[in-house]
Amino acid sequence: MLLVLNHQLIIGNYVIYSSLINQTIKCIIDDAIYSCDLDSFNVNKYIKFNYYPRCFDHVDDYIVTGGLLTTSSKMFSLNLQNLTYDSPNATTNTSGSTNYYNNNTINSLSSASIRRVSKGLFSFYNPELKQLNTVKVGEMINNDVTLYKSSNNHFQSYICNNDTFLYCLDINQSEFKCLNKINCEPNTSLNNVVKNPQSEKILTATGDSSLIFLIDPTMGKVVKTIDSKQDSGFTCAYHSSGMVFNTVHQNGVSLLSDLRLM
């Protein structure tokens, strides 16, 4: 989708349909998310941040955003909660072996990994409480965030960070807990992730390789990889049936895959 607002070109997941019935969209412009009525083309600021979001998602009026902590950001001097190393199960998919750590064994991590600065920013806006909470998630920029509602005031969010990990967050009201931290392929940054609309146990992700990853977030591991034989993947989406999904790749190829044939 392409959209020009205030003389700015908005592309990709900077723009998301808010309501197909009312023909409204939400989009990122600079350090804020705006709502635009496509019938009247009225544009209103919905929420402002203390950094420049790079991606966002929403369920109704609940919003999550991802970004990068920079020295020029107003968030830089704040003592933000850091969820990067708080995962109870950190999983690395390497030649069939799986490595785990939890908070009790965090001290066994290499000193080099502890010294690394977490630069990924993640925010959740709760419209009922009119509350915006921001934490650190990931060592580098967050390329994609998704939000799914599981019950009243209870959500799951999946975050693709350039540090090669997929972070699985549980959100209750405005409290965050990192349930899993999954590495799909060594040295491969993830660009996007989407949940199967018919299953809580299937995520599909693509990144800076030709592989498509099918992930079980409840087990915290990759259950299947598919070689697309294309360039890096930048977006994916499911049909409402949950049987067919689409991936789009850097070389301009769009692929349809059927889970029933795998």
Secondary structure, DSSP 8 states (H G I E B T S, - for coil): -EEEETTEEEEGGGEEEEETTTTEEEEEETTEEEEEETTT--EEEEEE-SS--SEEEEETTEEEEEEE--TTSTTTTS---B-TT--S-EEE-BTTB-----GGGGGGS-HHHHHS---EEEEEEETTTTEEEEEE-SSS-EEEEEEEEEETTEEEEEEEETTSEEEEEEEETTEEEEEEEEESSTT--EEEEEE-TT-TT-EEEEESSSEEEEEETTTTEEEEEEE--SS-EEEEEE-TTSSEEEEEETTS-EEEEEGGG-
